[in-house]
Amino acid sequence: MKTWILSLVFLLASSAFAQSPTQVTLALNWKAEPEFGGFYAAVLQGIYKKHGLDVKILEGGSGTPTVQMLANNKVEFAIVSADEIILSQDRNTKNKVKGLFAVYQTAPYIVMTHAEKNFKSLKDVFAGEGILSMQSGLPYYQFLVQKFGKPKVKVVPYTGGVSNFLNNKDFSQQGFITTEPLSAEKAGAKVKNFLIADEGFNPYLVVIGATEETLNKKPELAKKLVAASREGWAAYLKDPKATNQYMATLNKSLDLETFNKAADVQKPLIETKETLGSMTATRWETLVQQMKDLKLIKSTPKAQDLFVNY
């Protein structure tokens, strides 16, 4: 009798252990904002747990080196950009980082100008008078210089925020379409935005990254994370309000109204006729060639080494 009871207890314990969710950390490269809304939705709505995962989202900040964190095995999954993956593979061929799921199908990088300036195109901004606040080391800045030629506008370092923009009608600046324009408009400015992607430089952004080592050792874990994240993003795109309320408690630098507006603004940059989050070899090949032309990389990584669709 005692043996039977002990066996039953052992079986129940084993079953409970087998069903316990796998703990996973997903490192972000910025604070809780709508660009990560689908991941938070997957946590809040129990989607990750439904897929057998206990996902801890690790917030980042300015300069969080998520690609290096992956390559150095500090985390198994992290948010990176397509150009970061290419740069990483160019410099580190031993533990390659790959993209698994891309949130932004259209990159949200913009140049924000004052509507009163009546610029018709981004080329007009570069060829015009005034000041342009932009990091000259960014790949997309170098791409624009290659395309338009040396800018006539005075280019100054980007320092963040919108205070300089608000105080000077001749001031234009880089930004994210979900962030700086909303802040400027809330302060009373009339803005006009130019998407960098419209000029032909369009890397996938907010990409779940993992190393080849992780994918080889834990392929099912990666597949589950992607499937659950896709479901979380579908839920967030359908109704972001509850998730925004939660993220607003984590990131008090944005109010709830801005969270909701940003979610609306980014929606067309995320939605696609293809499978949500999927990527194409053609897009990766184009980006590799662009970075090669800009002399940002020496090697020529193959598309199949840069990403995988689940």
N, C-alpha and C positions, 0 to 999 in steps of 0.2 A: 504493500500500500504506500509506504513512504517513498519507495523507489518510483512508483507511478506519479505521485504528487511532485517529486523533485523533477522528473522528466517533463511534466506539464509546465511547471514554473520555468524551466530552462527553455522550453519551446516558445512560451509566451514572451520571455525576455528577448530571445533571439529574434522573434518576429518584430517586436517593438524597435529593436536596434536596427533591423534591416530597413524598416520604414522611416526611420528618422532622417530628416532632410540633410543633404550634403551642404556643408558650410562653404560659402564662396564669398570672396571679397572682390568688389568692382570698384577700382580707383578712378575717380573723376579728375579732370584737369582744371576744374573751376568749381565754384560754389553751386549750391542748389538753385537752379534756374530752369525755365521752360525747355531749354535745349536738352535737359536730362529728364524731362517730365515722364516719358514712358517707362524709364527704369524705376522711378519712384512709384508710379502707378502700379507696376508689377509687384512691388513690395506691399503697398497699402491694400491692394485688392486680393492679395493672397495668390497671385498668379505664379510667382516663383515657387511657392510652397506646393502648389498643385503639381508642379513639374518636379517635385522632390528636391528643391533647393532652398537653402536658407541664406539669402544674399544680403551681405552687409555692404552698403554704399559708403565709400570713403571719400568725403569731400576734398577737393583740391583748392588751389589758389593760384595767384600769379606766379608763373614759372614752374609749376609742379611738373617734374620730369617723368611723366608717365611712361614714355617709351623706354627710358633708361631703367625705370623700375621693373618693367617687363623683362628687358634683356638681362638684367642682373638678378632675375628671379625673386624680386621683392614681393611681387604680386603675380597672380596667375592671369587676371583679366584687368584691363584698364582702358580708358577712353583716350584715343589718339586721333591724329589726322592722317590722311593718305600721304601727304608730303613728308610727314615725320617718319612714316613707315619706310618710305623709299630712302630717305637720308640714313635711317638706322641700318637698313640692309647694305647700303653702300659702305658703311663704316664698320659694321659688325656682321660678318658672314657666318659666325659660329652658332649663334642662338637667334635666328631670324624671327622678327616680329611680323605677324600676318594680320590682316583685317578680316573680321568675321561678319560684321553687321554695320551698315552705314546709315545713321539717322538722316543726315542732310544729303539729299540727292543734288541739291543746288546749294553751293557754298554761300553762307550768309554775309560774307565780307562785303563791305560797302565803302564808298566815299560819300560822306554827308556834306551837303552844301546848303547855303541859304537860298531859299526859293527866289528871293528878290534878285539874285545874281543872274537868273535866267539862263543858266548853263544848259545847253542842249544835249551834251554828251560828256563822258569822262575825259575824252580827248580835249574838250574845251577847258576843263578844269586844269589840266596839265599845261595847256598853252596860254592860260589866262594870267591875269594879275592877281595879287593877293598872297595868301599863305596857305600851305597845305601841310597839315600835321600828320606825318606817317613815318613808320619805322622803315628806314631805307634797307634794312637787312632782310625784310620779309620777302619770300619768294614772289608773292604777287606784285609787290612794288617793283622788283627787278623785271618781272614780266612786262609790266606796263611801260617801264622806261625802254625796254627793248622794242615794244610795239609803237610807242608814240615818240620816242626820242627823248633827249635831255629836257626835263621840264623847265618851262619859263617861270612857272609859279615858284615862289620861295618855299622850299621844303624844309620843315623844322621837325625835330623829334616829337614823337607822340608821347604824351605824358598822362593820358587817361582822363576820364571825365569830360564834361561839356562846358565848363566855365569859360574857357577861352573862346569857344565857339559862340557862346551867348553874348560875349562882350565885344565881338568884332564881326561885322557883316562881311568882311573880306576873308574870313577864316573858314577853311574847309578841313575835314579830318577823316581819318579812317574810322571804322567801327564795325559793329555787328548790327544787322538790320533789326534785331530784336532788342537792342539795348540803347545805344546812344541816341537814335532818332526819337525814341519814346521819351527819354529824359529831356531832350531839347524841346520837344513839343509840349511837354508838361510844364516847362518853364516859360512857354509863350512864343517860342521861335517857330517860324515856318520853314520847313526843310524840304529838300529834294535829294533823294538818294540814288546813287548809281551802283548797281551790283557789279562787282568785279567779274563774276561768272559770265556776264553778258559780253565781256571782252575776250572770253576764250580760256580763262584760267579758272578751272572749276574742280578743285580736289574734293573728294568725299570728306565730310567733317563729322565729328562726334561718332567715331568708329570704335566699335569694341575690338580691342587688339589682344592677341595672345601669342606666345612663342610657339615655334614648331615643336619644341620639346613638350610643352603642355598639350598640344593637339595630338601628338603621337601617343602620349601616356594616358590622356584622359579625353579621348574623342567624344564619348557619350556625354560627358559633363559639358563640353563646349556646345554640343548640339542642343542640349537641354537649355542652356543659358540663352542661346540665340532664339530658340523657339519661344521661350517665356518672355524674353525682351520684346520680340515681335508682337506678341499678344498684348503686352503692356503698352506698347506704343499705339497699337490699334485702339485700345481702350482710352488712352489719353487723348488721341486725336478726336475721338468721338465726343468725349466730355472731360475737359481738363480741370474743371473748377475745384473739385474736392482735393485733387493732388496739388493744385496751386495753393490752396489754403494751407496744406501741410508744409509745402516748400517755403512758403512765406514765414512760417515759424522758425525755419532753419536759417533763412537768409533775410535779415531784417533791413538790408540795404535797398530792397525793392518792396513797394507796397503791393497789395493784392490786385489793385486795378492794373498796375503795370504787368504783373504776372499774367493776367488774363488777356491783356492786349498783345503781349509778346507771343502767347500761345496761338493767337489768331494770325499774327503776322507771319510766323514761321511755318504754318500749316502747309501752304503751297510749295515750300522748299523741301518738305519731307515726303508728302504724298507722291505716289508714283503709280503708273499703270502696271508696272512690274510688281513682283513680290516685295513687300515692305522691307527695306533694309538691304536688298540685294545689290550687287555690284557687277560691272561688266569688265571684261579684259580690255576692251577698246578704250574705255575711260582711263584705266590704269596705264596702258601703253602710251596714250597721249600725254599723261602727266609725267611719265618717265622721260619721254623725249623732250618735253618742255624744260624739265629740270636739267637734263643733259645739255640742252642748248644754252641754258643760263649758267652752265659750268658749276652747278651746285653739287653735282655728283660726277664721279669718274667712271664707275661701272654702269652697266645697263641691266638692272634687275628684270627678270622675266615676270610677266603678269601673273602666271600661275604660282609664282613664289611669293607674291605680295598679298593675295587674298584667297578666301575660300567662301563659297556660298553654301549655307546649310538649309 
